[in-house]
Amino acid sequence: MKKSFVSVILVGLLLLTARSPAQDRNFCVFLCLGQSNMEGYPGLRDSDRQPVDPRFQVYAAVDFPAQGRTKGHWYPAVPPLCRPSSGLSPADYFGRTLVAQLPANIKVGVVSVAIAGAKIEVFDETQVQAYAATAPDWMKKIIAGYGGDPYRYLLAAAREAQKAGVIKGILLHQGESNTGDREWPRKIKTIYERLLKDLNLNAADVPLLVGELVPADQKGACASMNKIIDALPQTIPTAHVVSSTGCAAREQDHLHFTPAGYEELGKRYAAAMLPLLPSKP
């Protein structure tokens, strides 16, 4: 009888161990989504290409042949972080700034899924097929690379990331393609709350950080959308808006930031996130 009881306990412990992921509670993971500015507009400075603190990691959401990265694995977060052809994005200096400010035992990881030129509808499972059907061929190719459903693709990557660390926030930079859309805050709320539900997360523990578009002081082509973005916390109490005022933009299009602009914007994302993190992750 005693031997059987011990056997049952051992089997139970083995099952429990098998079901428990090797999760590092000191590995803070952030999901990054949006359009071209979150992808990272092509263009890297020599300083951006240098090795980063190994505590800052990127989850390869796709294969990066030129960079020697395989989908589904973590790597030091040297740009590009989204896809092989992308450039610097706010996520880069967001992560670099966090690891420089956080205790040495804390790691930071980012998971990036973004589609250039896409409306936020591309992340809505109920609308993505209809939206993709009318998209230009180059965008269809990007969407297809995310399995035809960027939301599901991000969700799958996020679940894998949860096995390694703890999701602490969501970074969004999107809106150029939804300029003037007063329903945009409601659409963002739907996607945010769906992510929280599907990943079994609480809004209070996972704030949403949203960056403004190229601002009026940089002659931003979509600067008028910033008024709608700034009002997002009225719809999502756990949303925090990151100002883009003064962040240098590319004069060629007034839609994308320069590398220096991305650096500054990324640092501002980090400054917004730091007070929201527990003192001891």
N, C-alpha and C positions, 0 to 999 in steps of 0.2 A: 504493500500500500504506500509506504513512505517513498520507495523507489519510483513508483508511478507518478506520485505527486511532484517529485523533483523533476522528472522528465517533462511533465506538463509545463512546469515553470520555465525550464530551459528552452523548450520549443517556443513558448510565448515570448521570451526575451529575444530569441533569434528572429522571430517574425517582426517584432517591434524594431529591431535593429535594421532589418532588411527594408522596412518601410520608411526609415528616417534618413533623409538626405544629408549629405555631408555639408550642411549649411554653416557658413561663417557669419555669425551675428554681427561681426565688425566689418562686414563687406557691404557697403551702402550702394545699392543699385538704383539707377535712374533711367526711366524710359524716355526716349526722345522721338518726337514725331512732328510732321509738318510738311512743308514744301521745300523749294530750292534753298532757302536760307538755312534750314535745318539740315538739309543734305550737306551743305557746304559748297559754295560756288567755287569752281575750279580756280586754283591759284594759291600757292604756298610759298611763304618766305623761307629762306634757308634756316632761320631760327626755329620755324615751326617743325622742321623735319628732324630736329635733334632729338636724341633719346629723352623720354619723359620718366618721371619718378615711377618705378614699377608698381607702386601702389595704385596708380591710375590705369585701369584696364578697360578694354572695349570687347564686347561680345560680337563676334563676327556673325552678323545676321545673314550674310551671303558669303560666297567664296571670294577671296581676294588673291587671285593667282600671282599678280605682280608683287604683292607684299608678303606672299608666303603664308597667308592665313586661310584656314579651312572653316567653313560654316559650322557653327555650334561650339566653337572654342573661344577661350579668353586669351587676349594678347595685350602687351603694353600699348597704351592708347596714343600711338603716333599717327597723325592724320595721313590719309582720309579715314574717317570713322564709319561713314554710312555705306558707301559703295566704292569700288576701286577707282572710279572716275571722278569722284567728288573731291572737294577741297576742305578748307578750314570752315568750321561752323561754330556756333555758340557753345556747343557741347565740349569743344576742345579746351578752351580756357576756363570753362565752368569746372571741369574735373581737375585741371592743373591747379586752379586756385583753391579748391576744396582740400586736396591732399596737402597743400602747403600750409593750410590753416588748421587742419584737424590733427589730433594726436597721432603719433607714429604707428600705432597699432590699428588704425582705421584705414581701410582700402575703399576706393571709389570705382564703380564700374558704370558704363553707359551701354545702352542697347538702342540703336538708332534705325528707324524705318521711316523714310521720307520720300515724297514723290514730287519732283519739280513741276511747277505750274498747275498742280491739282487743287481743286476745291476740297473743302473739308468732307464733302460727300464721299470721297474716295475711301474714307475710313469708316463709313457707315455700311454695315453689312446688307442693309435692306436696299441700298441704292447703288452700291459699287458696280454691279453688272450693267445697269442701265447707263451709269456715268461712263464706264470704260468703253461702252459700245460707241459712244460719240467722241471719244478722246482722239487726239492726233496719234499717228502711228508710233512716234517716239515715246509718248506717254504710255501707250498700250504696252510697249515693250517693258517699261519699268514696272507697270502693274503686274504683267505676266511673270516678271522675275520674283514677285512677291506672291506667287501662286494664284494670282487673279483676285486675291482678297487681302489687301494690306493689313486690315484689322486682325484677321485670323492669324496672319503671319507674325505680326507683332505679339499677339497673345501667346502663340506657341513659343516664341523666343523668350518672352517674359517668364513663362512657366519654367523654362530651362534655367534662366537666370536665377530664379527663386531657389533652385537647388544649390546654388553656390553662395548666394547672399540674400539680403533683405531689401525689397523695393521701398525706397524712402521718398520718392517724388517722381513727378512726370513733368517733362519739359516740352513745351509746345512753341513752335514758331510757324505761324500760318495765318493767312488772311488776305494776301495780295489777290488771290483769285476769287475771294468772296467780298471784295471791297463794296461797301454800301449795303451789304446783306444784314439787315437788322435781326434776322433769325439766327445769325451766327452764334451768339451766346447760348441759345437753346440747343443748337446742334452740338456745340462743344460739351455742354452739360450731359447730353445723351451719351456721347462717346466716353467721357470721363467716368460717368457712373457705371457704364457697362464694363469698362476695364476694372474698376474697383470690385464689382460683383464677380466677374469671371475669374479674378485673381484672388478673391477672398481677402480684400484689403479694406481698411477703414479710411474714409476721407480725412479724418483728423490726423492720421498717421502718414498720409501720402498727399501732400499739397500739390497743386497744379501751378506751375510757373509758366507764364505766357509773356513772350517778348513782343514789344511794339515793332511795327514795320519801319522802314527807312523814314525818318521824320521830316517834318516840314522845313526844319533848318538845314536839311541836306537836299531840299527840293524833291522829297520822296514822291514817286509817282502814285503811291497808294496811301499817302500820309493821312488822308481823311478817314481811313479805316481805324486809325489809332483811337479815335473817339469811341468807337464801338468796343474795341479791345479794352480800353480803360474802364469801361462799365461792366466788364465780365464778373468782378467780385460781387456785384449785385445779384447775379444769377447763380454763381458758385461761391459760397462763402469761403471755401478753402483755396480759392484762386488768388494768385498774386501777380501783379503786372510789373514787368521789367521795362524800365524806360530806355528808349533808344536815342534820346536827345543827345546830340553831339557825337554820336557814333558815325564815323566816316563811311560814306557810301560811294559806290562806283559811279563816276560821272557819265559813263557810257549808257546806263539804263535807269539810274535812280531807283532801282528795285533791290539790288544786292549791296551788301556791305563790302568794304575792302577788308583785307586780312586784319588790319589794325582795328577796323570797326567791329569785326567778329570777336577779336580779342577783348575789346572793351565790353561788348555786350555779354560775352561769356563770363567775364569777371562780375558783371552786375547780376547775372543769374545766380552766381555763387554767393554774392553778398546777400541776395534775397533768401537763399536757401539756408545759409549758416544759422541764423537765429531760429529756424524752424526745426533744426535737428536736435534730438535729445543730447544733453551734455555728455552722456555715456552711451553711444549706440550699442 
